[in-house]
Amino acid sequence: MKSSFLKNLKSLSYSCLFWIIAFVFYYVFRKVGIEAEIGIEINDPLSATDNIALSIVIGILTGVLYFFLEKLFERTLIQRQSLGIQFLIRTTCYLLLINFLIDITLFIQSVFIENNPSYSLFEIWSSPALWPFILFFMLASDLFYFIKLVSQKFGEGVLPKMLMGKYRKPSIENKIFLFIDLKSSTTLAERLGYLKYSELIQQCFYDLNEVVQKFNGGIYQYVGDEAVICWDYKNGIRNNTCVECFFSFTEKLASKEEYYISTFGALPTFKAGLHGGELVVTEVGIIKREIAYHGDVINTTARIQEQCNNFNSGLLISDKIECDLQKKDHLSIYFKGEIPLKGKKLPVGIYDVKKTEIGS
């Protein structure tokens, strides 16, 4: 709960900061651009300081409203619609937000400016001076959404590093990886047919994405019916985030059992392997640019996940993860032994992890 609050507070702060910078930039750009025109004088009743202060206030208000608007999009079925439908819905909401911001701006000006003229809604929207602001606002909104999409694709904090060129040369990072794979996938595919089976995978990954966002994880890649989730090691191990993420996902699927059975005739179950450590991260590709991870950690995590069938386990973790876990009182952890894994010279200690039921 605390980590979720801190994450929302951080997102809210970023949103407010972005829009403060955007509106201050718009004011400065517009003022400098107009005053640069020969023969044009600006009769602005507000001083530059007042305009900057107004931009900051409107920026904070926009940041707060934008934050809650994006949260509404995340928690509804809007995000599962086509990009075209999402664009239309977002554009409509942004236009309503612009109208609200104009009303707030005029109200603030009426408080600080004596004999401030009042304008009707028709006069405001028919004014040619409004459209540059609308265009700027829409472009800024698209930029904000683009940054969000990139952050979701590559993980939190990766975009600034990419812009600074950190990943142009291979570097070492400490990561945790969670490999999640659908159980009995071949049987399900044969029974459902590949079209219906693809719908099942799609729905499962929709639910997985909602859970991963709550636990500040990043989706590294999808491979068929398998998903790979990653965290920075400290963030993933804190409060057992990496383990809790998997159990939260299984609980979400269980809560929708009626839906899955009525739609697909079965409740999907997943198995997972968890491991972490140092590995190499680098930027690869030009036409399709991606962040790639190279190292033994990836191979070991995949091999641990493959052992789930042998031990009839839902979640297997390495001895390294088991050693670093915090607050294990609500977890049942069973040592399965030093297991030889394909591609590894030395065996790896593996543990089976189950969540202890409350009251048991």
C-alpha positions as CSV (number, residue, x, y, z in Angstrom):
1,M,0.0,0.0,0.0
2,K,2.8,2.4,0.9
3,S,4.8,1.6,-2.2
4,S,1.6,2.2,-4.3
5,F,1.1,5.6,-2.6
6,L,4.7,6.6,-3.2
7,K,4.4,5.6,-6.9
8,N,1.3,7.6,-7.4
9,L,2.8,10.6,-5.6
10,K,5.9,10.4,-7.8
11,S,3.7,10.2,-11.0
12,L,1.6,13.1,-9.8
13,S,4.8,15.1,-9.2
14,Y,6.1,14.3,-12.6
15,S,2.8,15.3,-14.2
16,C,2.7,18.7,-12.4
17,L,6.4,19.4,-13.2
18,F,5.8,18.6,-16.9
19,W,2.9,20.9,-17.3
20,I,4.5,23.7,-15.3
21,I,7.4,23.6,-17.7
22,A,5.1,23.4,-20.7
23,F,3.0,26.4,-19.7
24,V,6.0,28.5,-18.7
25,F,7.6,27.6,-22.0
26,Y,4.4,28.5,-23.9
27,Y,4.2,31.9,-22.2
28,V,7.9,32.8,-22.8
29,F,7.8,31.4,-26.4
30,R,4.6,33.4,-27.2
31,K,5.8,36.6,-25.6
32,V,9.2,36.6,-27.2
33,G,7.8,35.5,-30.6
34,I,5.2,38.3,-30.7
35,E,7.4,41.0,-29.4
36,A,10.0,40.1,-32.0
37,E,7.5,41.2,-34.7
38,I,8.2,44.8,-35.9
39,G,5.4,47.2,-35.1
40,I,3.6,45.0,-32.7
41,E,3.1,46.2,-29.1
42,I,1.6,44.0,-26.4
43,N,-0.7,45.5,-23.8
44,D,-0.6,42.9,-21.1
45,P,-2.2,43.9,-17.8
46,L,-0.2,41.3,-16.0
47,S,3.5,41.6,-15.4
48,A,6.0,38.9,-16.5
49,T,6.2,37.7,-12.9
50,D,2.4,37.4,-12.6
51,N,2.3,35.6,-15.9
52,I,4.9,33.1,-14.8
53,A,3.1,32.6,-11.5
54,L,-0.2,32.1,-13.4
55,S,1.5,29.5,-15.7
56,I,2.8,27.7,-12.6
57,V,-0.7,27.6,-11.0
58,I,-2.4,26.4,-14.2
59,G,0.5,23.9,-14.7
60,I,-0.1,22.4,-11.3
61,L,-3.8,22.3,-11.8
62,T,-3.4,20.7,-15.2
63,G,-0.9,18.2,-13.8
64,V,-3.3,17.1,-11.1
65,L,-6.3,16.8,-13.5
66,Y,-4.1,15.0,-16.1
67,F,-2.9,12.6,-13.5
68,F,-6.4,11.5,-12.5
69,L,-7.5,11.5,-16.2
70,E,-4.7,9.0,-17.0
71,K,-5.6,6.9,-14.0
72,L,-9.1,6.7,-15.2
73,F,-7.9,5.5,-18.6
74,E,-5.7,2.9,-17.0
75,R,-8.4,1.5,-14.8
76,T,-11.1,1.2,-17.5
77,L,-11.5,-0.8,-20.7
78,I,-10.4,2.2,-22.7
79,Q,-6.8,1.0,-22.8
80,R,-7.9,-2.2,-24.4
81,Q,-9.6,-0.4,-27.3
82,S,-7.9,0.2,-30.7
83,L,-5.5,3.1,-30.9
84,G,-8.0,5.0,-33.1
85,I,-10.8,4.8,-30.4
86,Q,-8.3,5.7,-27.7
87,F,-7.2,8.7,-29.7
88,L,-10.8,9.9,-30.1
89,I,-11.6,9.5,-26.4
90,R,-8.4,11.1,-25.3
91,T,-8.9,14.1,-27.7
92,T,-12.5,14.6,-26.4
93,C,-11.3,14.6,-22.8
94,Y,-8.4,16.9,-23.6
95,L,-10.8,19.4,-25.3
96,L,-13.0,19.4,-22.2
97,L,-10.0,19.9,-20.0
98,I,-8.9,22.9,-22.2
99,N,-12.3,24.5,-21.8
100,F,-12.1,24.0,-18.0
101,L,-8.6,25.5,-17.9
102,I,-9.7,28.5,-19.9
103,D,-12.5,29.1,-17.4
104,I,-10.1,28.9,-14.5
105,T,-7.6,31.2,-16.2
106,L,-10.2,33.8,-16.8
107,F,-11.5,33.5,-13.2
108,I,-7.9,34.0,-11.8
109,Q,-7.4,37.0,-14.1
110,S,-10.7,38.5,-13.0
111,V,-9.6,38.4,-9.4
112,F,-6.2,40.2,-10.0
113,I,-7.2,42.5,-12.8
114,E,-9.6,45.4,-12.3
115,N,-12.3,45.9,-14.9
116,N,-11.3,42.6,-16.6
117,P,-13.6,42.1,-19.6
118,S,-15.8,39.0,-19.6
119,Y,-16.2,36.8,-22.7
120,S,-18.8,34.4,-23.7
121,L,-17.9,30.8,-24.5
122,F,-18.6,31.4,-28.1
123,E,-16.3,34.4,-28.3
124,I,-13.5,32.4,-26.7
125,W,-13.8,29.4,-29.0
126,S,-14.2,31.6,-32.1
127,S,-11.1,33.6,-31.3
128,P,-8.2,32.8,-33.7
129,A,-5.8,33.4,-30.8
130,L,-7.1,30.3,-29.0
131,W,-6.1,27.8,-31.7
132,P,-2.4,28.1,-31.3
133,F,-2.9,27.3,-27.6
134,I,-5.1,24.3,-28.4
135,L,-2.5,23.1,-30.9
136,F,0.3,23.5,-28.3
137,F,-1.7,21.8,-25.6
138,M,-2.5,18.8,-27.8
139,L,1.2,18.5,-28.9
140,A,2.3,18.7,-25.3
141,S,-0.3,16.0,-24.4
142,D,0.9,13.8,-27.1
143,L,4.5,14.2,-25.9
144,F,3.5,13.4,-22.3
145,Y,1.7,10.2,-23.6
146,F,4.7,9.3,-25.7
147,I,7.0,9.5,-22.7
148,K,4.5,7.3,-20.8
149,L,4.4,4.7,-23.6
150,V,8.2,4.6,-23.8
151,S,8.5,4.2,-20.1
152,Q,6.0,1.3,-20.1
153,K,7.9,-0.4,-22.9
154,F,11.4,-0.1,-21.6
155,G,10.8,0.3,-17.9
156,E,10.7,3.2,-15.5
157,G,13.8,5.4,-15.7
158,V,15.1,3.9,-18.9
159,L,14.1,6.8,-21.2
160,P,16.4,9.4,-19.7
161,K,19.3,6.9,-19.8
162,M,18.6,6.2,-23.5
163,L,18.5,10.0,-24.3
164,M,21.8,10.4,-22.6
165,G,23.2,7.5,-24.6
166,K,24.0,5.3,-21.6
167,Y,23.0,2.1,-23.4
168,R,24.9,2.8,-26.6
169,K,27.8,1.0,-25.0
170,P,27.1,-2.3,-23.0
171,S,27.0,-1.7,-19.2
172,I,26.4,-3.8,-16.2
173,E,23.2,-3.6,-14.1
174,N,21.7,-5.6,-11.3
175,K,18.3,-7.0,-12.2
176,I,15.6,-9.4,-11.2
177,F,13.8,-11.4,-13.8
178,L,10.4,-13.3,-13.5
179,F,9.6,-15.7,-16.3
180,I,5.9,-16.5,-16.4
181,D,4.6,-19.3,-18.6
182,L,1.1,-20.7,-19.2
183,K,0.6,-24.3,-18.0
184,S,-0.7,-26.9,-20.3
185,S,-0.5,-24.5,-23.2
186,T,-0.4,-27.2,-25.9
187,T,-3.5,-28.9,-24.6
188,L,-5.4,-25.6,-24.4
189,A,-4.4,-24.6,-27.9
190,E,-5.6,-27.9,-29.4
191,R,-8.9,-27.7,-27.5
192,L,-9.7,-24.1,-28.1
193,G,-8.2,-23.7,-31.6
194,Y,-5.4,-21.1,-32.1
195,L,-7.8,-18.1,-32.7
196,K,-9.6,-18.6,-29.4
197,Y,-6.3,-19.6,-27.7
198,S,-4.8,-16.3,-28.8
199,E,-7.7,-14.4,-27.3
200,L,-7.0,-16.3,-24.0
201,I,-3.4,-15.3,-24.0
202,Q,-4.3,-11.7,-24.9
203,Q,-6.8,-11.5,-22.0
204,C,-4.2,-13.1,-19.6
205,F,-1.6,-10.5,-20.5
206,Y,-4.1,-7.7,-20.1
207,D,-4.6,-8.9,-16.5
208,L,-0.8,-9.3,-16.1
209,N,-0.1,-5.8,-17.2
210,E,-2.5,-4.3,-14.7
211,V,-0.7,-6.3,-11.9
212,V,2.8,-5.5,-13.1
213,Q,2.1,-1.8,-13.1
214,K,1.0,-2.0,-9.5
215,F,4.3,-3.6,-8.6
216,N,6.4,-1.2,-10.6
217,G,7.7,-3.9,-12.9
218,G,8.6,-3.7,-16.6
219,I,7.6,-6.1,-19.3
220,Y,10.8,-7.0,-21.0
221,Q,9.3,-9.2,-23.7
222,Y,6.5,-11.6,-24.7
223,V,7.4,-14.9,-26.3
224,G,4.3,-16.8,-27.3
225,D,2.5,-17.7,-24.1
226,E,5.4,-16.5,-21.9
227,A,6.1,-13.1,-20.5
228,V,9.3,-11.8,-19.0
229,I,9.1,-9.2,-16.2
230,C,12.1,-7.3,-14.7
231,W,13.0,-5.0,-11.9
232,D,16.1,-3.2,-10.7
233,Y,17.3,-5.7,-8.1
234,K,16.8,-3.4,-5.0
235,N,13.3,-2.4,-6.1
236,G,12.3,-6.0,-7.0
237,I,13.5,-7.5,-3.7
238,R,12.1,-4.7,-1.5
239,N,9.0,-5.9,0.3
240,N,9.3,-9.1,-1.8
241,T,7.8,-7.2,-4.7
242,C,9.0,-9.7,-7.3
243,V,7.3,-12.6,-5.4
244,E,4.2,-10.7,-4.5
245,C,3.7,-9.7,-8.2
246,F,3.3,-13.3,-9.2
247,F,0.9,-14.2,-6.4
248,S,-1.1,-11.1,-7.1
249,F,-1.4,-12.2,-10.8
250,T,-2.6,-15.7,-9.8
251,E,-5.1,-14.1,-7.4
252,K,-6.4,-11.8,-10.1
253,L,-7.0,-14.8,-12.5
254,A,-8.7,-16.6,-9.7
255,S,-11.0,-13.7,-9.0
256,K,-12.1,-13.8,-12.7
257,E,-12.6,-17.6,-12.7
258,E,-16.2,-17.3,-13.7
259,Y,-15.3,-15.1,-16.7
260,Y,-12.5,-17.4,-17.9
261,I,-14.5,-20.6,-17.6
262,S,-17.6,-19.1,-19.4
263,T,-15.5,-17.6,-22.1
264,F,-12.7,-20.2,-22.6
265,G,-13.9,-23.2,-20.7
266,A,-10.9,-23.2,-18.4
267,L,-9.2,-21.1,-15.8
268,P,-5.6,-20.4,-17.0
269,T,-2.8,-21.2,-14.5
270,F,0.8,-20.1,-14.8
271,K,4.2,-21.3,-13.6
272,A,7.1,-19.0,-13.0
273,G,10.8,-18.9,-12.3
274,L,12.6,-16.1,-10.4
275,H,16.3,-15.2,-10.3
276,G,18.5,-12.1,-10.4
277,G,22.0,-10.7,-10.5
278,E,24.4,-8.8,-12.6
279,L,24.1,-8.9,-16.4
280,V,24.9,-6.7,-19.4
281,V,22.4,-4.3,-20.8
282,T,22.8,-2.5,-24.2
283,E,20.8,-0.9,-26.9
284,V,20.4,-2.9,-30.1
285,G,19.0,-2.4,-33.5
286,I,18.3,0.7,-35.6
287,I,15.1,0.1,-37.5
288,K,13.6,-1.7,-34.4
289,R,15.5,-0.4,-31.5
290,E,15.3,-2.3,-28.2
291,I,17.0,-2.6,-24.9
292,A,18.6,-6.1,-24.7
293,Y,19.9,-8.0,-21.7
294,H,22.7,-10.5,-22.0
295,G,24.1,-12.8,-19.4
296,D,23.8,-15.9,-17.4
297,V,20.9,-14.5,-15.3
298,I,18.5,-14.7,-18.3
299,N,19.4,-18.3,-19.0
300,T,19.3,-19.4,-15.4
301,T,15.8,-17.9,-14.8
302,A,14.5,-19.6,-17.9
303,R,15.9,-23.0,-16.7
304,I,14.5,-22.5,-13.2
305,Q,11.0,-21.9,-14.7
306,E,11.3,-25.1,-16.8
307,Q,11.7,-27.1,-13.5
308,C,8.2,-26.1,-12.3
309,N,6.7,-29.2,-14.0
310,N,9.2,-31.5,-12.4
311,F,8.3,-30.3,-8.9
312,N,4.6,-29.5,-9.6
313,S,5.3,-26.0,-8.5
314,G,3.7,-22.7,-9.4
315,L,6.8,-20.6,-8.4
316,L,10.4,-21.6,-8.1
317,I,13.1,-19.2,-7.0
318,S,16.9,-19.3,-6.9
319,D,18.9,-19.5,-3.7
320,K,20.1,-16.0,-4.3
321,I,16.5,-14.6,-4.3
322,E,15.5,-16.7,-1.3
323,C,18.5,-15.4,0.7
324,D,17.5,-11.7,0.0
325,L,13.7,-12.0,0.5
326,Q,12.2,-9.9,3.3
327,K,9.3,-10.7,5.7
328,K,9.0,-14.4,4.9
329,D,6.4,-15.1,7.6
330,H,3.5,-15.2,5.1
331,L,5.4,-17.4,2.7
332,S,5.9,-21.2,2.7
333,I,9.4,-21.9,1.3
334,Y,10.6,-25.4,0.6
335,F,14.1,-26.3,-0.5
336,K,14.1,-28.6,-3.5
337,G,17.8,-29.2,-3.6
338,E,20.9,-28.3,-5.7
339,I,19.5,-28.8,-9.2
340,P,21.7,-29.2,-12.3
341,L,20.4,-26.8,-15.0
342,K,21.1,-26.9,-18.7
343,G,24.0,-24.7,-19.6
344,K,25.2,-24.4,-16.0
345,K,28.4,-26.0,-14.8
346,L,27.4,-25.9,-11.2
347,P,24.0,-26.9,-9.8
348,V,21.7,-24.1,-8.5
349,G,19.8,-24.1,-5.2
350,I,16.1,-24.0,-6.0
351,Y,13.2,-23.2,-3.6
352,D,9.4,-23.7,-4.1
353,V,7.4,-20.8,-2.8
354,K,3.8,-20.7,-1.8
355,K,1.8,-18.0,-0.2
356,T,0.5,-18.9,3.3
357,E,-3.3,-18.6,3.6
358,I,-4.4,-16.1,6.2
359,G,-5.5,-18.0,9.4
360,S,-3.8,-21.2,8.4
